[in-house]
Amino acid sequence: MRRAALALVLVAISCDGSPNARRDASTQDLGVWDAQALSEPGQDSEDALVPAALLPASDRASQAILPAQGSAVDGPYLAELDSCESCHPDVYSQQQSSAHAFASFNNPVYRSAVERLREDAGQGASEMCAGCHDASLLVDGAMAATIAADDARAHNGVSCLLCHGIESSTRAGNGSYTLRAGVLPLPRAGDADSLRRHREVARPSDPVALCAACHESFLSRASGNRDSLVGQNEFSSWADSPYAGQGAARVDLVDKRSCVECHMPQVQAELGDVAADKSGRLSSHAFLGGHSYLAAMRKDPEQLERMRAQLRSTVSLDGFAVREGTGWRIEVVMRNLSVGHRFPAGVRDAANTWLEVELVDEQGKRVAYSPKQDVHRLRALVANKEGELVEDRGTHHFAAAIADHTIGPRDVAVVRFRAPDAAGARVLRVRLLHQSRSTQVAQLGCRESRSRRGRAFEAALKERARTVLDACTAMPVTEIAALSRDLNDSEH
C-alpha cells in the first residue's frame, strides 16, 4: 500500500482561556528609565511615532551591580568551591552535575554562540550573557579580553558563592542582582555565632526573585541589536500563571508552586551534608529541567534518566480523526499539565520538541506519517532584519519574533494534520518527543568542540573537573507523551 505523507495545514492554535555598574557614590537603586524613542537616527524623540520604551534602569548589556574591582569579591573568589565542598558534599555533587556548573565557556554549545557574538558584535555585547553565565569573569572586567582556555574563571558557571553572595535582585533580567561586597562569613568549629552569621548571609531572602534575575532576559542595542526584544522569560511566564496565584478566568485550580519547589525538591543527603534537616533531606542543587543533551554530553546516564522522569507526562495528548474521502483530517490537542512556565522553556528559538503522527492499518503497517521536514515543532521563530529565520543562536541578528509555538502553563495548543490518501488506516498514533537543543545548534557546538580552541577548553575542563563534555554525542530523544486511538472510535 502506498504511503501518504501527512500534510501540516494549521499550526498551533493557542487556547488560553560597555562598563558594568560598580558600587560607588553614584550607584542608584534599580528602577526604570525612559529610553530614547525608537526612531530613525536624527529624529527628535518628541516627534517619534513610536512612544518611548520603558526599560530596565541601566542601558548596559548586563544589569549586575558588582563590587568594585580589587575588592575581596573577585573572579578567583567566586570560582573557588573547595571551601563549600568540605561541609556541603551533597550540594556540591549535585551542583557539579547541573547546567549551572556548565553555564560558561566550559560548555561548547554556549561557547559557540557567545564567541560568535563577541566576534560579530564586539566583546562588550557579550556582557549581556556574562551577568548570568560568566560572573567570575565579569566581576574582574575579563569579558573585555580574549578568554583563555585554562582560565579557571571561565569554567565556573553559576557558582555557590555567586548565588549565595547576592544581597538583592529584581525581575529586570540580564543578571539584575546586586552582589554583596563582602565575602561569605565561614563558620568556625565551636563558634555558634559564626555559624549563625554564615546561615543568615548564605540563605537567600527571596529565592524566587533570585531566580528571576537570570531567568528573564532582553536584547538591546548594548547587546548588538537594533531594537529591544524580550528574551527568555520563565519568571514572567510563571508570575502570570495559576501556579503563582493568577486564577482569573481559569476553569481549573492548581496549588501554588514556585521555581524552588519544582527545580529544587527535597532529596535525601547521602554524603553527610551539614545542611540536611533532621530527616536527612535538603533542597536539591541539581536544578533538574530539560537539559537532557547536557547529561548525554557528560556521559551521565543517571542524571539523564532523572531529567527524563521529570519531563515525562508534563504535557498530555488527546485528539481525533475525521474521515475525508480516502483520507483523514487529524486534530491533536496538547496541554501543558505541570510546567509552571512555557514549554519548552529557555532559549525557545533553539528548542526541539515535536509531534510525531502516523496512521497504521490493521496489521500495524504504516500507511501515513508526518515526515521530518513537515513535523510541528514547539519552538519560537525569530527573524533578522531581512526577514530570514535565525536558527543558529545568533542573538545579535534577532530583529523580530515571528511566532511562538510553545505552550503556556496550563494552556492548550491544537495542531491539525491531513492525510489525503490513507486508505486502510485503522489506528492513529501520536507521540510528543523532546530534545533539549535543535540539530543546528548541536552541530555548531560539536564543531566548536573539535576546533583547536575547543580542544584546549576540553583539556582544561578534564584537568580541572575530571570530566569532559562531548558535544558531538547523539542527542537523546525523550518521549513526553503518547496517544493511540482506534479510528473507528474517532469517526463521527
C-alpha positions in Angstrom: 0.0 0.0 0.0 1.4 3.4 -1.0 2.4 5.6 1.9 0.8 9.0 2.2 2.6 11.8 4.0 0.6 13.8 6.5 0.4 17.4 5.4 0.6 20.0 8.1 -2.1 22.6 7.3 -2.6 24.6 10.5 -0.1 25.1 13.3 -0.6 25.7 17.0 -4.0 27.2 17.7 -3.5 28.6 21.2 -6.3 28.2 23.6 -5.9 30.2 26.8 -8.6 30.9 28.0 30.4 48.9 28.0 31.3 49.0 31.6 29.4 47.3 34.5 27.9 49.2 37.3 30.2 49.4 40.3 29.3 50.1 43.9 30.2 53.8 44.4 28.5 57.0 45.4 26.8 57.4 42.0 25.2 54.0 42.0 21.4 54.2 42.1 18.8 51.7 43.0 17.4 49.7 40.1 14.2 51.3 38.8 13.1 52.1 35.3 14.3 54.7 32.8 12.8 56.2 29.6 14.9 55.1 26.7 15.1 57.3 23.6 12.1 56.8 21.4 12.5 54.1 18.8 13.1 56.3 15.8 15.3 56.8 12.8 18.7 58.4 13.5 18.5 62.1 13.9 14.7 62.1 14.5 13.7 64.1 17.6 12.2 61.8 20.2 9.2 64.2 20.8 8.2 63.8 17.1 8.7 60.0 17.1 5.6 58.0 16.1 6.6 55.2 18.5 6.4 56.1 22.2 9.5 55.8 24.4 10.1 52.3 25.7 10.0 51.5 29.4 13.2 49.6 30.0 15.4 48.5 33.0 17.3 51.0 35.0 20.5 50.7 33.0 21.3 50.7 29.3 24.2 48.4 29.9 24.2 44.9 28.5 24.5 43.3 32.0 22.3 44.6 34.8 24.5 43.3 37.5 25.7 45.7 40.2 29.1 44.4 41.2 31.7 45.2 43.9 34.5 47.5 42.9 37.4 45.8 41.1 40.2 45.0 43.5 37.8 44.0 46.3 37.9 40.6 48.0 34.9 39.5 45.9 36.6 38.9 42.6 36.7 36.2 40.0 39.0 33.8 41.8 36.9 34.1 44.9 33.7 33.3 43.0 35.4 30.4 41.2 36.7 28.7 44.5 34.5 25.8 45.5 36.6 23.7 47.8 35.6 25.5 50.9 32.0 24.8 50.1 32.5 21.1 49.3 34.1 20.3 52.7 30.9 20.9 54.6 28.3 20.5 51.8 29.4 17.4 49.8 25.8 16.6 48.7 25.1 20.1 47.5 28.5 20.3 45.8 28.0 17.0 44.0 24.5 18.0 42.8 25.6 21.4 41.6 28.6 19.9 39.7 26.1 17.8 37.7 23.9 20.7 36.9 23.5 23.1 34.0 24.7 25.8 36.4 28.1 24.3 36.6 28.4 24.2 32.8 26.9 27.6 32.0 30.1 29.3 31.0 32.9 28.9 28.4 33.4 25.3 29.6 30.3 24.4 27.6 31.0 24.1 23.9 27.3 24.8 22.9 27.3 28.1 24.9 30.8 28.9 23.8 29.9 28.5 20.2 27.2 31.2 20.5 28.9 33.6 22.8 32.2 33.6 20.8 30.3 34.4 17.6 28.5 37.2 19.4 31.8 38.6 20.6 33.4 38.4 17.2 30.5 39.9 15.3 29.1 42.5 17.7 32.1 43.2 20.0 33.2 41.8 23.3 31.1 44.3 25.2 27.9 42.9 23.7 28.6 39.6 25.4 28.2 41.2 28.8 24.5 40.6 28.2 25.3 36.9 28.7 28.0 37.3 31.3 25.9 38.6 34.2 24.4 35.2 34.5 26.8 32.8 32.7 30.2 34.3 33.4 30.0 36.3 36.6 33.5 35.2 37.7 34.9 36.8 34.5 32.6 39.8 34.6 33.5 40.9 38.1 37.1 41.2 37.1 36.4 43.0 33.8 37.8 40.0 31.9 34.9 39.8 29.4 36.6 42.8 27.6 39.5 40.5 26.5 40.1 37.1 25.0 39.2 34.3 27.4 42.0 31.8 27.9 41.1 28.1 27.8 42.9 27.4 31.1 41.3 30.4 33.0 39.6 28.9 36.0 37.0 31.7 36.0 35.8 30.5 32.5 35.0 27.1 33.9 33.0 28.3 36.9 29.5 28.9 35.6 26.9 29.8 38.2 28.8 29.0 41.4 27.8 28.6 45.0 29.4 31.9 46.0 27.6 33.8 43.3 24.0 32.8 44.2 24.7 32.8 47.9 26.5 36.2 47.6 23.6 38.1 46.1 22.1 40.5 48.5 19.1 41.7 46.4 17.7 41.2 42.9 14.9 42.4 40.6 13.0 40.7 37.8 14.5 43.0 35.1 16.7 40.2 33.9 20.2 40.0 32.3 21.7 39.4 35.8 19.7 42.1 37.6 21.2 41.5 41.0 23.4 43.3 43.5 26.4 41.2 44.5 27.4 41.6 48.2 30.7 43.5 48.6 31.9 41.3 51.5 32.9 37.7 51.4 30.6 35.0 52.8 31.5 34.5 56.5 32.5 30.9 57.2 31.6 29.1 60.4 34.4 28.2 62.8 34.3 25.0 64.8 32.7 25.5 68.2 31.7 29.1 67.4 27.8 29.1 67.3 27.8 32.8 66.5 29.9 32.4 63.3 27.5 29.5 62.2 24.5 31.8 62.7 26.1 34.6 60.7 27.0 32.1 57.9 23.4 30.8 57.7 21.9 34.3 57.8 24.1 35.6 55.0 24.1 32.4 52.8 20.3 31.9 52.9 18.6 33.9 50.1 15.9 36.2 51.5 13.7 35.7 48.4 14.8 32.6 46.3 12.2 33.2 43.6 13.4 36.8 43.0 16.9 35.3 42.9 15.9 33.1 40.0 14.1 35.9 38.2 17.3 38.0 37.9 18.7 35.5 35.4 15.7 33.6 34.1 14.5 36.8 32.5 16.5 38.4 29.7 16.2 41.0 27.0 18.2 42.2 24.0 19.0 45.9 23.3 21.5 48.0 21.4 24.0 47.2 24.1 23.8 43.5 23.1 24.4 44.3 19.5 20.7 44.5 18.4 19.0 47.3 16.6 15.9 47.2 18.8 14.9 46.0 22.2 13.4 42.5 22.4 12.2 40.2 25.2 14.3 37.1 25.6 13.7 34.0 27.7 11.2 34.8 30.4 10.5 31.9 32.6 9.8 34.1 35.6 7.2 36.3 33.9 5.5 33.3 32.4 5.3 31.7 35.9 4.2 35.0 37.5 1.3 35.3 35.2 0.2 31.7 35.7 -2.1 29.9 38.1 0.9 28.5 39.9 1.7 32.0 41.1 -2.0 32.5 42.1 -3.2 34.1 38.9 -6.6 32.3 38.8 -8.7 34.9 36.9 -10.7 33.3 34.0 -9.4 29.9 34.9 -11.7 26.9 34.9 -9.3 24.7 36.9 -7.4 25.3 40.1 -3.9 24.2 40.9 -1.8 24.6 44.0 0.7 27.4 44.1 4.2 26.2 43.3 7.4 28.2 42.8 10.6 27.7 40.9 12.2 26.3 44.0 9.5 23.7 44.7 9.8 22.3 41.1 13.5 22.6 40.4 14.9 22.2 44.0 12.8 19.5 45.5 13.7 17.9 48.8 16.1 15.0 48.3 18.0 12.7 50.7 21.5 13.7 51.6 23.7 10.7 51.2 27.2 12.2 51.8 26.7 13.8 55.2 25.9 17.3 54.1 25.6 19.6 57.2 22.7 21.5 55.6 20.4 18.4 55.8 17.5 18.6 58.1 16.7 16.2 60.9 15.2 13.7 58.4 18.4 13.8 56.4 16.9 15.8 53.5 17.9 19.0 51.8 17.0 21.1 48.7 18.4 19.6 45.6 21.0 21.7 43.8 20.9 19.6 40.6 18.4 22.0 39.2 16.7 19.4 37.0 15.0 20.7 33.9 15.1 19.8 30.3 18.9 19.7 29.8 19.0 16.1 28.5 21.6 16.9 25.9 24.0 18.1 28.7 23.6 14.9 30.6 24.4 12.9 27.5 27.5 15.1 26.8 28.7 14.4 30.4 28.1 10.6 29.9 25.8 10.7 32.9 23.0 8.1 32.4 21.6 8.6 35.9 21.2 12.3 35.5 19.7 11.7 32.1 17.1 9.4 33.5 16.2 11.8 36.3 15.7 14.5 33.7 13.6 12.2 31.5 11.5 11.3 34.6 10.8 15.0 35.2 9.8 15.6 31.6 7.5 12.6 31.2 3.8 13.4 31.3 4.3 17.1 31.8 2.2 17.6 28.6 -0.8 15.5 27.8 -2.0 14.4 24.3 -5.6 14.0 23.0 -7.1 14.0 19.6 -9.4 12.6 17.0 -9.6 11.9 13.3 -12.4 12.6 10.8 -12.6 10.8 7.5 -12.3 12.9 4.4 -12.8 10.7 1.3 -10.0 8.2 1.3 -8.0 10.2 3.8 -8.3 11.7 7.3 -8.2 15.1 9.0 -6.5 14.7 12.3 -6.6 17.1 15.3 -4.1 16.8 18.1 -4.6 18.6 21.4 -1.6 19.2 23.7 -2.0 20.6 27.2 0.8 21.8 29.4 -0.2 20.0 32.6 2.5 20.7 35.1 5.2 23.0 33.8 5.0 26.3 35.6 6.2 28.4 32.6 6.1 28.0 28.8 7.0 24.6 27.5 9.6 24.1 26.2 11.4 26.9 28.0 14.8 28.6 28.0 16.1 29.6 24.6 12.9 28.8 22.8 14.4 29.5 19.3 16.8 26.6 19.9 14.2 24.2 21.3 13.5 20.9 19.6 10.2 19.3 20.8 7.9 17.9 18.1 4.9 15.9 17.3 5.3 12.5 15.5 2.0 11.4 13.9 1.2 8.2 12.0 -1.7 6.1 10.8 -1.4 2.3 10.7 -3.6 -0.4 9.2 -5.0 -3.5 11.0 -1.6 -5.3 10.6 0.3 -2.4 12.2 1.7 -1.3 8.8 2.2 2.5 8.5 0.0 4.0 5.8 0.6 7.7 6.6 3.1 9.6 8.7 4.5 13.1 9.4 7.8 13.3 7.6 10.6 15.1 9.4 10.5 18.2 7.2 6.8 18.8 8.0 6.6 18.0 11.7 5.1 20.5 14.1 7.8 21.8 16.4 7.2 23.5 19.8 9.6 26.5 19.5 9.8 30.2 18.8 10.7 31.6 15.4 12.9 34.7 15.2 13.8 36.7 12.1 16.7 39.0 11.3 16.1 42.5 9.7 15.9 40.8 6.2 13.1 38.7 7.4 15.1 35.5 7.4 14.8 33.0 10.2 17.8 33.0 12.6 18.3 29.4 13.8 21.9 29.4 15.0 21.5 31.3 18.3 22.9 34.4 16.6 21.1 36.7 19.1 22.7 39.8 17.7 20.9 39.2 14.4 17.4 39.0 16.1 15.1 41.7 14.9 11.6 40.4 15.4 9.7 37.4 16.9 7.7 35.7 14.1 5.8 33.1 16.1 5.9 31.2 19.4 4.6 27.7 19.2 5.4 26.8 22.8 2.6 26.2 25.3 2.0 28.4 28.4 1.4 26.9 31.8 -2.0 25.1 32.0 -2.7 26.2 28.4 -3.7 24.2 25.3 -2.5 24.1 21.7 -4.2 22.3 18.8 -2.5 21.2 15.7 -4.2 19.9 12.6 -2.9 17.4 10.1 -4.3 15.9 6.9 -3.6 12.5 5.4 -5.2 12.9 2.0 -4.6 9.3 0.9 -4.6 6.9 3.8 -6.9 4.1 2.7 -6.9 1.2 5.2 -5.9 3.3 8.2 -7.3 1.9 11.4 -5.2 3.4 14.3 -3.9 6.9 15.0 -0.6 7.1 16.9 0.9 10.3 18.2 4.0 11.0 20.2 5.4 14.2 21.7 9.2 13.9 21.5 11.8 16.2 23.0 15.5 17.1 22.5 16.9 20.0 24.5 18.5 21.7 21.5 17.9 21.9 17.8 20.0 19.9 15.4 21.7 23.0 14.0 22.7 24.4 17.4 24.0 21.0 18.4 26.1 20.8 15.2 27.6 24.2 15.9 28.5 23.1 19.4 30.1 19.9 18.0 32.1 21.9 15.5 33.3 24.2 18.2 34.4 21.4 20.5 36.5 19.9 17.7 38.3 23.1 16.9 41.8 23.8 18.2 40.4 26.2 20.8 37.7 23.8 21.7 40.1 21.0 22.4 42.1 23.4 24.6 39.0 24.1 26.6 38.2 20.3 26.8 41.7 19.6 28.1 41.4 22.3 30.7 38.0 21.1 31.8 39.2 17.5 32.1 42.1 18.6 34.3 40.0 20.9 36.4 36.8 19.0 36.9 37.8 15.5 35.8 35.1 15.4 33.2 34.5 16.1 29.6 31.6 17.5 27.6 31.2 15.6 24.3 29.1 18.0 22.2 29.3 15.5 19.3 27.4 12.8 21.2 24.0 11.9 19.9 21.3 14.0 21.5 18.9 11.8 23.4 15.2 11.8 22.5 12.7 11.7 25.3 9.1 10.6 24.8 7.0 13.1 26.9 3.5 11.7 26.0 1.9 9.2 23.6 -1.6 8.6 22.2 -3.0 5.6 20.4 -6.6 5.8 19.1 -8.8 3.4 17.2 -10.1 5.4 14.2 -13.4 3.6 14.4 -13.9 5.3 17.7 -12.9 8.7 16.2 -15.4 8.8 13.4 -18.5 10.9 13.9 
